[in-house]
Amino acid sequence: MLHDFLSACKSGFDPQTHSELRAQLNRNRRVILLSGNVVGNDRSDISGVSARVYRSGTYGFSSMADCSEESARRVLSAATENAAFMDRHVPAGKGPIAPMPYKCRRQEGDIHDPAQNTYIEFAKALDDYVVKHCPNLVARRIVAMEDSMEKMLVTSDGMDAHAIYPRSYCYVMMTAQTPAGTPVDLFKAMGGAGTFDINFTDPAACYDEIDKLYARLMEKREGVYADAGRKTVILDGMMTGMLSHEAVGHTVEADLVLGGSVAGPCLHKRVASDLVTLTDFAHTAFGEPCPLPVYVDDEGTEAIDAPLIENGILTGYMNSRETAQHFGMKPTGNARAWLFSDEPLIRMRNTSVHPGKDKLEDMIASIDEGYYLIDSGNGQADTTGEFMFGVTMGYEIKHGKLGRALLDTTISGVAFEMLKTVDMVGDKVIWVSSGMCGKKQPMPVGMGGPALRCQVMIGGR
């Protein structure tokens, strides 16, 4: 656990600049079982301090892999000198950054650190269950892991923060074969915010999800290819979350807007049907804690929700302090850094479409011929809003009823055009939070949404 040695360094802040001083510890624990054999067994701790100093539109940055008062003073001095150097040689002439109100946000407690054997034994218990209850597999993989961050931050305008971000997961991956001998696979991630010993106290709590995963895999191995073309589909909550993050969320990160994303000329214009509202939530959504709550970002801004689309109209962006000042918007606390040696970037936190009023069964019943798409294993999108996502689990819809399972396929389109076809929105939100966003540096994120009925291009054989 980090102790506060940063407060003693506040006297080193240059009154002519905005300064941020951060200490950080990243902890990673991972065990991988392949067909019952331990093939991965890793523990790592990465810690250090960094300072970032803003002067007239340019930043100076410095970091050291040592958590001590002496190192904090050294990086603060170096970052201040770097900012002055940049201001002399690459003057931006933007004036000072707007100060934020003084805040103190400290999380009490510690991140529990169970022994590595805890991960191994839990993974073996899940693997034993798979062996006994899931025949007809050709491969299986179990991953038990935790990646946690602890941060301390002081800024020249008064923020004094201590933040703890623990998260842990178990992944169960299964592979079977079709009657023709083609491998098919599915995986399930279980877990969320919290340390491993809190999230995983009893292997039996995971058995029901393992049973569901296996049942779907057995349906998938008898599955069929989708008919390619523009189809009416229902995107389940996980697919809606992928769309919210990859195809929409990145286009409305203000740094990417400044880089020319499609969202730039679309502000205050229609980008979706009036049934679609989308928000990047800070820590609470729809009356419940978000899967990965953020209360203060790494610039010292208190985290608040960032409304992005309201009733189909693009209303805002996700901002850092600097971009919020540029666009005349309110900073929302979206600047985050993965390691102590990383500078904060504009990042999503918990991005989700808001729920509607429709029941999933009514949405399925409304389609004469189409598809219900549930899970995605991968996807890509760019700042034009064009996307392509893999679909790893889905079903035909025939005459208002679910039909055969689908073999792997893809969907593609342009997000702001596809969202205009949404004509039904489910009443339940599904969150996923087990992956990493890879924008220049990794970052844990949550994404979610309700089921959406829409039109999309789907791939075939």
C-alpha positions as CSV (number, residue, x, y, z in Angstrom):
1,M,0.0,0.0,0.0
2,L,1.2,3.5,-0.9
3,H,1.9,5.9,1.9
4,D,1.6,9.7,1.5
5,F,4.9,11.2,0.8
6,L,3.6,13.5,-1.9
7,S,2.0,16.1,0.4
8,A,5.5,17.1,1.6
9,C,6.4,18.0,-2.0
10,K,3.7,20.6,-2.6
11,S,6.2,23.3,-1.7
12,G,7.9,22.5,-5.0
13,F,5.0,23.5,-7.2
14,D,5.8,26.5,-9.4
15,P,3.1,29.1,-8.9
16,Q,3.3,30.0,-12.6
17,T,2.2,26.6,-13.7
18,H,-0.4,23.9,-13.2
19,S,1.3,20.8,-11.7
20,E,0.3,17.3,-11.0
21,L,2.3,14.8,-8.8
22,R,1.3,11.1,-8.9
23,A,2.5,8.0,-7.1
24,Q,1.2,4.7,-8.5
25,L,1.4,0.9,-7.9
26,N,0.1,-1.6,-10.5
27,R,-0.2,-5.2,-9.3
28,N,-0.8,-8.1,-11.7
29,R,-1.4,-11.7,-10.8
30,R,-2.2,-14.4,-13.3
31,V,-2.5,-18.2,-13.5
32,I,-3.3,-20.1,-16.7
33,L,-4.3,-23.7,-16.9
34,L,-4.4,-25.5,-20.3
35,S,-6.1,-28.9,-20.2
36,G,-5.3,-29.0,-16.5
37,N,-1.6,-28.1,-16.8
38,V,-0.2,-24.8,-15.4
39,V,1.3,-23.0,-18.4
40,G,1.3,-19.5,-16.9
41,N,2.1,-18.4,-13.3
42,D,2.9,-14.7,-13.0
43,R,3.2,-12.1,-10.3
44,S,4.4,-8.5,-10.9
45,D,4.4,-5.2,-9.1
46,I,5.2,-1.9,-11.0
47,S,5.5,1.3,-9.0
48,G,6.9,4.7,-9.3
49,V,6.2,8.5,-9.3
50,S,5.6,11.0,-12.1
51,A,5.0,14.7,-12.4
52,R,3.3,16.7,-15.2
53,V,3.5,20.4,-15.4
54,Y,1.4,22.6,-17.7
55,R,2.8,26.0,-18.9
56,S,0.9,28.1,-21.5
57,G,-0.3,25.2,-23.6
58,T,2.6,22.8,-23.3
59,Y,3.3,20.0,-20.9
60,G,6.5,18.8,-19.2
61,F,6.6,15.2,-17.9
62,S,9.0,13.2,-15.9
63,S,8.8,9.8,-14.1
64,M,11.0,7.5,-11.9
65,A,10.5,3.9,-10.9
66,D,10.8,4.6,-7.2
67,C,8.2,5.6,-4.7
68,S,9.9,8.0,-2.3
69,E,9.8,11.7,-1.4
70,E,13.2,12.2,-2.9
71,S,12.1,10.8,-6.3
72,A,8.9,12.8,-6.2
73,R,10.9,16.0,-5.7
74,R,13.2,15.1,-8.5
75,V,10.5,14.3,-11.1
76,L,8.6,17.5,-10.1
77,S,11.7,19.6,-10.7
78,A,12.5,17.8,-14.0
79,A,8.9,18.2,-15.3
80,T,8.9,21.9,-14.4
81,E,12.1,22.4,-16.3
82,N,10.8,20.4,-19.3
83,A,7.6,22.5,-19.4
84,A,9.7,25.7,-19.4
85,F,11.9,24.3,-22.2
86,M,8.9,23.4,-24.3
87,D,7.4,26.8,-23.7
88,R,10.6,28.5,-24.9
89,H,11.1,26.4,-28.0
90,V,7.5,25.3,-29.0
91,P,5.4,28.1,-27.5
92,A,1.6,27.4,-27.7
93,G,0.6,30.7,-26.1
94,K,-2.7,29.3,-24.8
95,G,-2.5,30.9,-21.3
96,P,-3.1,29.1,-18.0
97,I,-5.2,26.0,-17.6
98,A,-8.5,26.7,-15.7
99,P,-8.1,25.7,-12.0
100,M,-10.5,23.2,-10.4
101,P,-12.1,23.6,-7.0
102,Y,-10.2,22.2,-4.1
103,K,-11.2,18.6,-3.4
104,C,-9.9,15.8,-1.1
105,R,-11.0,12.3,-2.2
106,R,-9.4,9.5,-0.2
107,Q,-10.4,5.9,-0.3
108,E,-9.7,4.0,2.9
109,G,-8.6,0.4,3.1
110,D,-6.0,-1.7,1.3
111,I,-5.9,-4.1,-1.7
112,H,-5.8,-7.6,-0.3
113,D,-3.0,-9.7,-1.8
114,P,-3.8,-13.4,-1.6
115,A,-1.0,-15.9,-2.1
116,Q,-0.4,-17.2,-5.7
117,N,-1.6,-20.6,-4.6
118,T,-5.1,-19.1,-4.1
119,Y,-5.3,-18.5,-7.9
120,I,-3.9,-21.9,-8.7
121,E,-6.3,-23.9,-6.5
122,F,-9.3,-21.9,-7.6
123,A,-8.4,-22.4,-11.3
124,K,-7.9,-26.2,-10.7
125,A,-11.3,-26.4,-9.0
126,L,-13.0,-24.9,-12.1
127,D,-11.0,-27.1,-14.4
128,D,-12.0,-30.2,-12.4
129,Y,-15.7,-29.2,-12.7
130,V,-15.3,-28.7,-16.5
131,V,-13.7,-32.2,-16.8
132,K,-16.5,-33.9,-14.9
133,H,-19.5,-32.0,-16.4
134,C,-18.5,-30.9,-19.9
135,P,-17.7,-33.9,-22.1
136,N,-17.1,-33.6,-25.9
137,L,-14.4,-30.9,-25.5
138,V,-11.2,-30.9,-27.5
139,A,-9.5,-28.2,-25.4
140,R,-10.1,-26.2,-22.3
141,R,-8.4,-23.2,-20.7
142,I,-8.9,-21.6,-17.3
143,V,-7.4,-18.2,-16.4
144,A,-7.5,-16.7,-12.9
145,M,-6.2,-13.2,-12.7
146,E,-6.2,-9.8,-11.0
147,D,-4.9,-6.5,-12.1
148,S,-5.2,-3.7,-9.6
149,M,-4.1,0.0,-9.5
150,E,-3.5,2.2,-6.5
151,K,-2.8,5.9,-7.0
152,M,-2.0,9.0,-4.9
153,L,-2.3,12.4,-6.5
154,V,-1.7,16.0,-5.4
155,T,-2.1,19.0,-7.7
156,S,-1.2,22.6,-7.5
157,D,-4.9,23.7,-7.4
158,G,-5.6,21.6,-4.3
159,M,-6.7,18.1,-5.3
160,D,-5.5,15.5,-2.7
161,A,-6.6,12.0,-3.8
162,H,-6.0,8.4,-3.0
163,A,-7.7,5.9,-5.3
164,I,-7.8,2.1,-5.3
165,Y,-9.0,0.2,-8.4
166,P,-8.9,-3.5,-7.8
167,R,-10.4,-5.9,-10.3
168,S,-10.2,-9.7,-10.8
169,Y,-11.6,-12.3,-13.1
170,C,-11.8,-16.0,-14.0
171,Y,-12.0,-16.8,-17.7
172,V,-13.3,-20.2,-18.8
173,M,-12.6,-21.1,-22.5
174,M,-13.9,-24.2,-24.2
175,T,-13.3,-25.7,-27.6
176,A,-15.4,-28.4,-29.3
177,Q,-15.7,-29.6,-32.9
178,T,-18.5,-29.5,-35.5
179,P,-19.6,-32.8,-37.1
180,A,-17.3,-31.9,-40.0
181,G,-14.4,-31.5,-37.6
182,T,-14.1,-27.7,-37.5
183,P,-13.2,-26.3,-34.1
184,V,-15.6,-24.0,-32.5
185,D,-15.1,-22.2,-29.2
186,L,-16.6,-19.9,-26.6
187,F,-15.4,-18.2,-23.4
188,K,-17.0,-16.7,-20.3
189,A,-15.5,-14.0,-18.0
190,M,-16.6,-13.9,-14.4
191,G,-15.7,-11.3,-11.9
192,G,-15.4,-7.5,-11.8
193,A,-14.3,-4.8,-9.3
194,G,-12.7,-6.2,-6.2
195,T,-9.7,-8.3,-5.2
196,F,-9.6,-12.0,-6.1
197,D,-10.2,-13.2,-2.5
198,I,-13.4,-11.2,-2.3
199,N,-14.8,-12.0,-5.8
200,F,-14.0,-15.7,-5.7
201,T,-14.7,-17.3,-2.4
202,D,-16.4,-20.5,-3.6
203,P,-15.8,-22.3,-7.0
204,A,-19.4,-23.5,-6.9
205,A,-20.6,-20.0,-7.4
206,C,-19.2,-20.3,-11.0
207,Y,-20.7,-23.6,-11.9
208,D,-24.0,-22.3,-13.2
209,E,-22.2,-20.0,-15.7
210,I,-20.0,-22.9,-16.8
211,D,-23.0,-25.0,-17.4
212,K,-24.6,-22.3,-19.5
213,L,-21.4,-21.8,-21.5
214,Y,-21.1,-25.5,-22.2
215,A,-24.8,-25.7,-23.3
216,R,-24.3,-22.9,-25.8
217,L,-21.1,-24.4,-27.1
218,M,-23.0,-27.7,-27.8
219,E,-25.6,-25.7,-29.7
220,K,-23.0,-23.8,-31.6
221,R,-21.1,-27.0,-32.8
222,E,-24.4,-27.9,-34.5
223,G,-24.8,-24.4,-35.8
224,V,-25.3,-22.8,-39.2
225,Y,-23.8,-19.9,-41.1
226,A,-25.7,-16.7,-41.3
227,D,-27.1,-15.5,-44.6
228,A,-24.9,-12.5,-45.7
229,G,-26.5,-9.1,-46.2
230,R,-28.4,-6.3,-44.5
231,K,-30.5,-7.9,-41.9
232,T,-32.8,-7.0,-39.0
233,V,-31.0,-8.1,-35.8
234,I,-31.2,-7.8,-32.1
235,L,-27.9,-6.9,-30.5
236,D,-27.8,-8.2,-27.0
237,G,-26.3,-6.0,-24.2
238,M,-22.7,-7.2,-24.7
239,M,-22.8,-6.3,-28.4
240,T,-24.4,-3.0,-27.6
241,G,-21.6,-2.3,-25.2
242,M,-19.0,-3.2,-27.8
243,L,-20.7,-0.8,-30.2
244,S,-20.9,1.9,-27.5
245,H,-17.2,1.7,-26.8
246,E,-15.5,0.9,-30.0
247,A,-17.6,2.5,-32.7
248,V,-19.1,5.5,-30.9
249,G,-17.0,6.1,-27.7
250,H,-13.7,6.6,-29.4
251,T,-15.1,9.0,-32.0
252,V,-16.3,11.3,-29.1
253,E,-13.0,11.4,-27.2
254,A,-12.0,15.0,-27.5
255,D,-8.4,14.4,-28.5
256,L,-9.6,12.2,-31.4
257,V,-12.2,14.8,-32.3
258,L,-9.3,17.3,-32.6
259,G,-7.6,14.7,-34.8
260,G,-10.5,14.7,-37.2
261,S,-13.0,12.1,-36.0
262,V,-16.5,11.9,-37.5
263,A,-18.0,13.4,-34.3
264,G,-16.4,16.8,-34.9
265,P,-19.0,18.1,-37.5
266,C,-21.8,16.1,-35.9
267,L,-22.0,18.0,-32.5
268,H,-25.6,19.0,-31.8
269,K,-26.8,16.9,-34.9
270,R,-28.7,13.7,-35.1
271,V,-26.5,10.6,-35.0
272,A,-29.1,8.0,-33.8
273,S,-32.8,7.4,-33.5
274,D,-34.5,9.3,-30.8
275,L,-34.6,6.1,-28.7
276,V,-30.9,6.1,-28.2
277,T,-29.2,7.9,-25.3
278,L,-25.6,7.1,-24.4
279,T,-23.4,8.2,-21.5
280,D,-19.9,7.6,-20.2
281,F,-20.7,7.1,-16.5
282,A,-18.1,7.9,-13.8
283,H,-19.1,5.6,-10.9
284,T,-22.9,5.2,-10.7
285,A,-25.4,4.3,-13.5
286,F,-29.1,3.7,-13.3
287,G,-29.0,3.7,-9.5
288,E,-26.3,1.1,-9.2
289,P,-22.4,1.2,-8.9
290,C,-20.7,1.0,-12.2
291,P,-18.6,-2.2,-12.9
292,L,-15.3,-0.1,-12.7
293,P,-16.1,3.1,-10.8
294,V,-13.8,6.2,-11.1
295,Y,-14.1,9.1,-8.6
296,V,-11.2,11.2,-9.6
297,D,-9.0,11.2,-12.7
298,D,-5.2,11.5,-13.0
299,E,-5.4,15.2,-13.7
300,G,-7.1,15.8,-10.4
301,T,-10.6,16.3,-11.8
302,E,-13.6,15.0,-9.9
303,A,-15.2,12.3,-12.1
304,I,-18.7,13.1,-13.2
305,D,-20.9,11.6,-16.0
306,A,-20.2,12.6,-19.6
307,P,-23.5,12.7,-21.6
308,L,-22.7,11.9,-25.2
309,I,-25.9,11.2,-27.1
310,E,-29.3,12.4,-25.8
311,N,-32.4,11.1,-27.7
312,G,-30.4,10.6,-30.8
313,I,-28.6,14.0,-30.7
314,L,-24.8,14.2,-30.2
315,T,-24.5,16.5,-27.2
316,G,-20.9,16.3,-26.0
317,Y,-17.5,14.8,-25.8
318,M,-15.2,13.1,-23.2
319,N,-12.6,15.7,-22.2
320,S,-9.4,16.4,-20.4
321,R,-9.0,19.8,-18.7
322,E,-7.2,21.1,-21.7
323,T,-9.7,19.9,-24.3
324,A,-12.7,21.0,-22.1
325,Q,-11.2,24.5,-22.1
326,H,-10.8,24.3,-25.9
327,F,-14.4,23.2,-26.6
328,G,-16.0,25.3,-23.9
329,M,-17.2,22.2,-22.1
330,K,-17.1,21.0,-18.5
331,P,-14.2,18.7,-17.5
332,T,-15.7,15.3,-16.6
333,G,-12.7,13.4,-15.2
334,N,-11.8,11.3,-18.3
335,A,-8.0,11.7,-18.2
336,R,-6.4,8.4,-17.0
337,A,-3.0,6.8,-17.1
338,W,-2.2,3.0,-17.0
339,L,1.3,3.1,-15.4
340,F,3.2,5.7,-13.3
341,S,5.3,6.3,-16.4
342,D,2.3,7.1,-18.6
343,E,0.8,10.5,-19.1
344,P,-3.0,10.8,-18.7
345,L,-5.0,10.3,-21.9
346,I,-8.7,10.9,-22.5
347,R,-10.2,7.5,-21.8
348,M,-13.6,6.0,-21.4
349,R,-14.8,4.7,-18.0
350,N,-18.2,3.0,-18.1
351,T,-19.9,3.7,-21.4
352,S,-23.4,2.5,-22.0
353,V,-26.6,3.0,-23.9
354,H,-29.5,3.8,-21.6
355,P,-32.3,1.2,-21.2
356,G,-35.6,1.5,-23.0
357,K,-39.1,0.0,-22.4
358,D,-39.1,-3.1,-24.6
359,K,-39.0,-6.7,-23.3
360,L,-36.4,-9.0,-25.0
361,E,-39.1,-11.6,-25.8
362,D,-41.2,-8.9,-27.5
363,M,-38.3,-7.8,-29.6
364,I,-37.6,-11.4,-30.7
365,A,-41.3,-11.9,-31.5
366,S,-41.4,-8.8,-33.6
367,I,-38.9,-10.2,-36.2
368,D,-40.1,-12.6,-38.9
369,E,-36.6,-13.3,-40.2
370,G,-33.3,-12.1,-38.6
371,Y,-30.7,-12.8,-36.0
372,Y,-30.2,-12.5,-32.2
373,L,-26.5,-11.7,-31.7
374,I,-25.2,-12.2,-28.1
375,D,-21.4,-12.3,-27.8
376,S,-18.3,-10.8,-29.5
377,G,-14.7,-11.9,-29.1
378,N,-13.1,-9.1,-31.0
379,G,-13.8,-6.0,-33.0
380,Q,-12.3,-3.0,-34.7
381,A,-13.5,0.5,-35.5
382,D,-11.9,3.8,-36.6
383,T,-12.6,7.5,-36.2
384,T,-14.9,7.5,-39.1
385,G,-17.3,5.4,-37.1
386,E,-16.9,2.4,-39.4
387,F,-16.8,-0.9,-37.5
388,M,-16.5,-4.6,-37.9
389,F,-17.1,-6.9,-34.9
390,G,-16.8,-10.7,-34.7
391,V,-19.9,-12.5,-33.4
392,T,-19.1,-15.7,-31.5
393,M,-22.6,-16.5,-30.3
394,G,-26.0,-15.9,-31.8
395,Y,-29.2,-17.5,-33.1
396,E,-31.5,-17.3,-36.0
397,I,-34.8,-15.7,-35.5
398,K,-37.6,-17.4,-37.6
399,H,-41.2,-16.2,-37.4
400,G,-40.7,-14.5,-34.0
401,K,-38.9,-17.5,-32.4
402,L,-35.2,-18.4,-31.8
403,G,-33.9,-21.0,-34.2
404,R,-30.5,-22.6,-34.7
405,A,-27.3,-21.3,-33.2
406,L,-24.8,-19.5,-35.5
407,L,-21.3,-20.3,-36.3
408,D,-18.8,-17.4,-36.1
409,T,-19.7,-14.5,-38.2
410,T,-19.2,-10.7,-38.4
411,I,-21.3,-7.5,-38.4
412,S,-20.2,-4.2,-40.0
413,G,-21.4,-0.8,-40.7
414,V,-21.1,2.9,-39.8
415,A,-22.2,3.5,-36.2
416,F,-24.0,6.8,-36.7
417,E,-26.0,5.4,-39.6
418,M,-26.7,2.1,-38.0
419,L,-27.9,3.7,-34.8
420,K,-30.5,5.7,-36.8
421,T,-32.2,2.3,-37.6
422,V,-32.8,1.4,-33.9
423,D,-36.5,1.1,-33.4
424,M,-36.7,-1.0,-30.2
425,V,-34.6,-0.7,-27.0
426,G,-34.5,-3.4,-24.3
427,D,-35.4,-2.6,-20.6
428,K,-32.3,-4.3,-19.1
429,V,-28.7,-3.3,-19.2
430,I,-25.9,-5.9,-19.4
431,W,-22.4,-4.7,-18.4
432,V,-19.0,-6.3,-19.4
433,S,-15.7,-5.1,-17.9
434,S,-13.2,-7.9,-18.3
435,G,-11.2,-6.5,-21.2
436,M,-8.8,-3.6,-21.8
437,C,-9.1,-0.6,-24.0
438,G,-5.9,-0.4,-26.1
439,K,-5.8,3.3,-27.0
440,K,-1.9,3.9,-26.9
441,Q,-1.8,2.3,-23.4
442,P,-4.0,-0.3,-21.8
443,M,-6.9,0.7,-19.5
444,P,-9.6,-1.2,-17.7
445,V,-13.0,0.0,-18.9
446,G,-16.7,-1.0,-18.5
447,M,-19.1,-1.0,-21.3
448,G,-22.7,-2.0,-21.6
449,G,-26.2,-1.5,-22.8
450,P,-29.6,-3.0,-23.4
451,A,-30.7,-5.1,-26.4
452,L,-31.2,-3.0,-29.6
453,R,-33.3,-3.9,-32.6
454,C,-31.6,-2.5,-35.7
455,Q,-30.4,-3.0,-39.2
456,V,-26.8,-4.2,-39.8
457,M,-24.7,-5.9,-42.4
458,I,-23.9,-9.5,-41.4
459,G,-21.3,-11.8,-42.9
460,G,-22.0,-15.3,-44.2
461,R,-20.0,-18.4,-44.9
